[in-house]
Every structure is written in structure tokens, then in C-alpha cells.
Amino acid sequence: MQAGELILKLRRDGALAPLLPALASGRSGGGWLPARELLRPASLAALLDDFASAEGYPGGDGRAIASLWSRWHFWAVLPPLMAALVLHRCAPELQAVRISPVHRTCGLSWETPVPVFAPESARAACERVVRQARPLVEALAGISGASPRVFWSNLGNLIEYLVTQLRPHPGACGQVLRAFGELLESPLLADGGSNPVERPVRYDPGPAPGMEGVSRVRKVCCLYYLLPGTELCENCPCPARSRCHVHT
């Protein structure tokens, strides 16, 4: 399938609109970077420095800055990728990203044509999410000094959330949803390597006796609290949790 055709299918799906703010049908306007440019240490370091200043944290803890930037980046690129996988059994490759004036990823384009996979290949297709993210995770960890686990937790947290959002969609492929469920539960990838997005969240009983519902808790802290004037996120695994300032 051509990338433009797939993008039009996704953009015409009203149920997906909240999940696809960054999906672009063309590369008009400025701010576009080849995806591989994000893997160059000099380019990525400059981007993170500019992002820190735009967010009001110049000179802030590099680990927290890189983690926060990755959360915005994953929110831009992962929802359309997972929608393509779950709804159309298509496995796009990221070609370029658009960087906003505040130095967040705000747009993306895909390589074309986009491969279509058979249902029996769903697990391998789902693992593309991990394979595509690995070079960037390694680059962010290398520049910031944060553990790769922080960035994998950011990614896994979002994968788990998106699975819950896509599951009720009438066009969702059951095999792909099950494959994502297996990915989130398995300690190993298909090639036998360690699975970095295994069980990224847990669901605990309500915070007090008699309260209904459960608490969704991350496996690994995102380090946001290291930035000045911030608090722990509401789904932070640290014992003393309070409300957070950013969308999780």
C-alpha cells in the first residue's frame, strides 16, 4: 500500500482523530528532518538543549529533559504506527519528522510503499515498534546518561495505553491485538533477546479501602520530578505520588 493511501484511510477515520495529531499527508512547511538525523549525537544534543530552553528548563537535568522529549516524540509517532498495524495490517517505516517551534516532534511522514503483513505474522509486525525505537533509545541514553529502561518504559507505557484505546475499534484485527498483548507480557522477543517493554504498567487496587477502580502504575519512573518546580506523576512507581503537570 502507498503511504499516502494509508494516511488518508487513517485520517478519514473519525474515531482516530484524537490519536493522530502528527500524521501528515505531505511534507509542506518547514521544520522537517530525516528520521536518521535524530540518531546523530550532535543533532540530538542540540535539539534537546533547545527543547529544554523552550520548556523553561535551560541547563536542567539532562536525564529528565531527554525523557520528557521522548514522551512527546513517542506520542507523535507511535499512535499512527499502531493504528496502521492494528487496523490495516500495515507496517510503515518512519521517513522524516517535523520539529515544532518549541522543538517537539509534531509531524511525521512514512516511507512508501508500506508493507502489508499476513495475520500469522502479527507478532513479528508488532515487534517492529521495538526495533524501530531501539536506535533512538540508545542515542537518548548515550547523550543524557539516563538508563535505557527510562525510555523503554515511556514507550511501553504508551503501547499499553494505545492497545486499550484501539481494542474497541470495529476495524481492529484480533490477531494483531493479541500479538500486542503477548508482546507486553513476554520476557523475550521472537529472536530470543530480552523484551524491553515487558509489563510496563501494573494495575493496583484503589488507593483507599472502599474506593472503586484501580490505579495504573508505571514500572519505571520517567524522571520528570528531577526538573525544578515539578512533582511526581500520578502514575509514578515511587511511593509518594502526587498529581503531575504533563499528560502521561
Disulfide bonds with the S-S distance in Angstrom:
none
